[in-house]
Structure formats: structure tokens, C-alpha cells
């Protein structure tokens, strides 16, 4: 076995550990050296931006590398094969788990949906996969971990997982196959061809490729999101947000979900904003419900799925997931 790429991976991880462990004191020294007046709104906004940006980018780089290696074991064809002939609930659980680790984006919604349907995978199981894949992704997890800590990140993953399983199960029980466009069922199923088996070095290369592909696409959103969050952190009065998105406003959770559904952003852009909202008095349940609606009910994905789903099923999909998110929001607000 050629260990060149393995050695490169070891060096990368060691370098990452060294940089991350020295990040906090280095940033503290940098901020202290800047000509900033302590306690002003501008100073607080700048501190927020300077500290959060490198921390989030470093965490994102490592997690994307690890997930990139893991994803090399799960091609779309293998995913379809793993989900074939599964019972509804077991299929929902497995589909949600696979949605977390398999490559997925809005542009692949239609071909994946068609591939699942033509293979005979139940409709509810397919929806569990389609919900989990964008909502619980490595970008969301690493940003939540970096900004809020592992408990919040774990709770988000758990709740997203429950929503994907439950929503898919409910849709499956409604027997709404008649609302899938007729042409989808007329496509002849194709036999899966024998897959190429990557070597260990190929999998390491997949991790570095994931860094190049994903980080290069989301870094601008991260900077924008942290910049907006810094503005909220420094300039938005605490009482203002507490009144709108606090626990005392019973309507804040459903309103936040309704606002989030038509918006489009990815985790890189929305999570830093949520962080700033929480620091200014927004309740955790309301803020996370808003974030889940923006990430999990992506407008581009919904528009693309219209090619294969009739409008009643589109509305059922949006409604079931939105209700699940609202319930999760209320639960978080009751617990925290």
C-alpha cells in the first residue's frame, strides 16, 4: 500500500490540532492589539467576527475531511440498494441515518427521488432520506458545535433525526402515491452495475476533495453569516429580540417557521445569525425552529421536487415537516 496520502492525512490532522489549540490565545492577543474602545457596539461586533470566523472555518475543515472519507463508502447506488425491501419504520430509520452521511444537494433531489421510487423503495422512506440529508449535514453540526457546544449540536441532530423519521413515517401511512407524477412510475428500473471499490488512498483523497469542494463553496456564506451575526450581536437591543423571539411570545415558534420556509440559506449562512439572536434574548426553541425551517424546507429543493410531485403532496410534505419543527421548537422552549 502506498502510504503517501496516509502520511499527508496524519500531517494535516497534527497541523490542525496545533493551530486549533493555539487559536484562542492568538486571537485574544490580536484583539488586544487593535485600537478598539472597550464596551462600544462596534468593538463587540468586531470581537464577535474576529473570534468566530477562524474557529468555525477550522472546525468545518476537519469535519468535512472526515465526512468526505466516510462518504466514499456510500454511493447513491449503494444507498438505494441498502434501502430496498425494508419495512416502513425500519426503512425510515435507516434512510434518515443514510441521509446524514451520503452526498445530497437540491440539484440531486429529482434523480434520487426517481431512483428510489423505481427501485420500489416506499414513498415515506424516500421522504425520510430527503428530509435528513439537507437538515443534518456536517456544516450544520460543526457550526452548532463551534458556536453553541456539543450539547446543542447533539440535540439538534437528535431532533432533526426524529423529524425525518416521523415525517417520513406519517407520509408513508397517508398512502399518497397517487400524488406522484405519473411519468415517474413509467421509468424502467435499471439494474445496478458493479461498483468501483476505492482504495484507502482513494478514500483519503476523497476527504481532501471534499474540503476543496465544500469549503470553497460555503466560506463566503460563513463570512456573511458571521458578519450579520456580529451586527446583531453589537447593535440589536436585547429587549427587542426577547420580545419577538422569547419564550413569553407563544406565537413566536410558528411565526418563525412560517418566515423560515420561503427563505433560502444553508447552514453556513444561517447558524451564525442564530447564534447572535440567542445572545440577544431569543429563546433556543424559537431560534432552532427558524433555523430548521430555513435549512430543512429549502425553497429550491421544493421547486425542483415539483417536477416529480403533484401540488397536494408538496403541501403535505411542507405541512408535516413544519408541524414537526414547531413541536420541536416548543419542546426546546419548555426544557430550556
N, C-alpha and C positions, 0 to 999 in steps of 0.2 A: 504493500500500500504506500502511496505517495503521501508523506506527512507534511508537505509544504503548506497546504492550505490549513491543515490542522494546527501547525505552528503559528500561522498567521492569526487564526482564531484565538489561540491562547494569548498571544501578544496583544490582540485587540481587547480582550477581557481584562488583562492586567492593566493596560493603559487606562481603560475605563474606570477601574476601581481606584487607581491613583488620582485621576482627575476629579472624580466624584467626591472622594474623601477629603480633598483639599479645596473643594468648591466654596463651602460656606465661609471659611476664614478669608479666602481670596476675595470674594465678593464684598465681605464686610470691610476689608481694607480699601477696596476700590470706592465704595460708597463714602467711607470716611474721608477719602482724599478729595472728593468732589466738593466744589464750593456751593453747598446746599444749606439753606436756612432750616434748622430743625423745627419740626412741627407744622410747617406750612402744607397746604394741599398739594402743591406742585412737588414738594420733596417726597411726600408719602406716595404719590403716583409714580415718581421716578424710582423710588426704592422697590416698589412692587414689581415694576417692569424689569429692572436690572437683576433682581434676585430670582424671579420665577423663570425667565427665559432660558438661561443655560441649564438650570436644573431639569426643566421639562424636556428640553432637547436631548440631554444626556440620557435620561430615563427612557425616552422614546427610542433612541438609537439602539440601546441594549435589548429592549423588549422586542422590537421589530426584527432584530437579528435572530433571537431565539425562536420567535414565532415563524420566521421565514424558514428556518431549518425544520421545524415541526410540520409546516405546510407542505414540505416536499414529500411527505408521506401520504398526502390526501389530494389526489387529482379529482376533478369533477366526475370523471367516470367511476373512480373508486367510491366516491361519496354516494353516487346513485346505486352502486352495487350493494353497499352496506345498508341502505335503506329499503331495499326490495324485500317484499314479503314479511314486513314487520306488522305486528298488531298496532292498533291506533295509538294507545297510550305509550307503549314501548317505543314505537316509531317517533312519537312526539319528543320524548326524552332524548333519544339518540340523535334525531335531526337537530335539536337545539344544541346539543354538545358539538356536533359536527359543524354547525353554523358558526361556532366561535373560532374554529381553527382552520376552516377551509377558505380559499380565496373567494371573495364575493364583492361585487360593487353593483350599483344601479344598472350599469350597462349590460351586466350579465344576467339580470333578472329574468328576461324573457327566455333566452336559451336554456337556462337552468330549469325554469318552470316547465317548459315543454319537455325537456329531457326527463324530468321526474314523472310527469303525467303519462308520457308514452311508455315508461318502464313499468307503470302500474302502481306507483307509489301513491298512497291515499292523499287526497287534497289537503286534509288537515295536517298531515305530516309535512307536506311541502311548505305550508304556511309557517309551521314552526321553524323550519330552516330559514325561510325568507325574513322572518322577524328577528331571529337570533343573530344572523350574520352581520347586519349593519349595526345593530344596537349594542352588542357585546363584542367589541373589537379591541385589538391591542392598543390602539391610540386612546380610546376611552379609558381603558383600565390603567394605563401608565399615567395619564394626566390626572385621573382621580387619585391614584396613589401618591403622585408627587405633590398635589395641591391639598389633599384632604387627609391622607393617611390610609393605611391598609384596611381599617375597619369600614370606612365609607366605600372604598373600592370593592371590597368583598360583598357588602350589602347591595351595591348597585348591580354587580354581576349576578348575585343570587336572585334579586327581584326581576332583572331582565330575563333570566333563565326561566323563572316561574311564569312570567308573562308570555314568553314564547311557547312554552309547553301548554299553558291553559288556553291561550287564544287559538292555537292550532287544534287542540282537542275540541274546543267549542265549535269551531268552524267545521271540523270533521263530522261532528254529531248533527249539524244542521242539514247535512246532505244537500249541498248547494252546487253539485257538479253541473247542473243544468245552466248555471251562470258562467261557465267557462265557454269561451268562443268555440263554436262547432269545429272550426278548422284544426284546432289543436288535437282533437281526438282522431282526425283523419290521417295524421302523420304516421308513417310506418316506423315502428321501432327498429332501431339499428342495433346489431349485435356488438357488444363491447369488444374491441380489439385488445390483443395482449399489450400490456403497458410496458413502457421502458422503465427499468429499475435503476434509479440513480445510485452512484457510488457514494461513499461517505464524503469524499471531496466535493462531489456534486451538491450534496446537501449543505455543506459549509458555504459553497459558492451561492446557493440559493438564499442563505441568510444575508450575505453581503449584497446580493442583488436586491433583496427586499429593502435594505437600508437605502440603496440608491433610488429605488423606485418610489417607496412610500415617503421617506423623509423629504425627498426632493419635491414631492407634491404637497405636503402638508405644512412645511416650515413657515410658509407665508401666512397660512391660516393661524398658526400658533402665535406668530408675532402680532397679527391683527387682533386675535382674541385676547392676548395678554395686554395689548395696548388699550383696548376697550375696557378690559377689566381694571387696568391701572387708573383709567379715567373715572370709572365708577368708584373705585377704592378711594381716590383722592378728593373727588368733587361732589358726589351724590350724598345728600344728607341721610343719616341713618333713619330718622323718623319717617322719611318719605317712603323708603322701600319697606320698612317694617309695617307700615300701614297698608301697603298694597299686597305684599307677598308674605306677610307674617301669619302666625297661627290664628290670630284673632279674626281674620277675614275668612269665613268659611267658604266663600266663593272663589278664593284665590287659586285653589288647585285646578278646578275645571276651567277657569278662565285662562290660566297659564297653559293648559293643554290645548285649548282652542286657539290660542295665539301661536303656539309652537307648531301645530300641524301644518299650516300653509308655509311656514318659514323653511328655508333650506340652509343648513350648515352641516359641517361634520364635527366630530368630537374635538378636533384640534382648535376649531374656532369658538365653540360654544362653552366648553368646560371652564376656561379661564374667566369667562364672563360670569358664569355661575359662581365661581369662587369669590369674585368681588361682590356679587349680590348677597351671598351668605354673610360676608363680613360686614355688610351694611344693614343687616337685620332681616333679610329674607329667611323664611323657615326652610329647613332642609328638605322636607317633603315637597313643598311647592316648587323649589328650585330644581330638584331632581325630576319632578314630573314634567316641568318645562323642557328640561334637557332631553329626557326620554322621548318626548313628543317630537322635538326637532330632529333627533338622530334616528329614532325608530320608525317614524312616519314620514319618511323622506318624500317630498313632492316630486322630484324627478323619477324616483322609483315607482311611485303611484301612477304617474303619467305613462311610463314605459309599460307597466303591467296592464294598462288599459288595452293594450294590443291583444292580450290573451284572456282578459276577464271582462265580463259584462258589468255595467254600472252597479246593479244590485250587489254583486259580490265585492266590488271595490268599496262600497259604502259599509257592507258588513265587516270587511277586513279593517277599515279605519275605525268603525264603531267599537268592535270587540277589543282591539288593541288600546284605543283611547280610554275605554272604561277600565281596563286593567291598569293602565298607567295612573288614572285618577285614584283608584283604590290604593295603589302603592303609595301615592302621594299622601293620602290621608293616614295610612299606616305609619309612615315615617314621621308625620307631624304629631301623631299620638305618642309614639315611642320616644321621640327626641324633643 
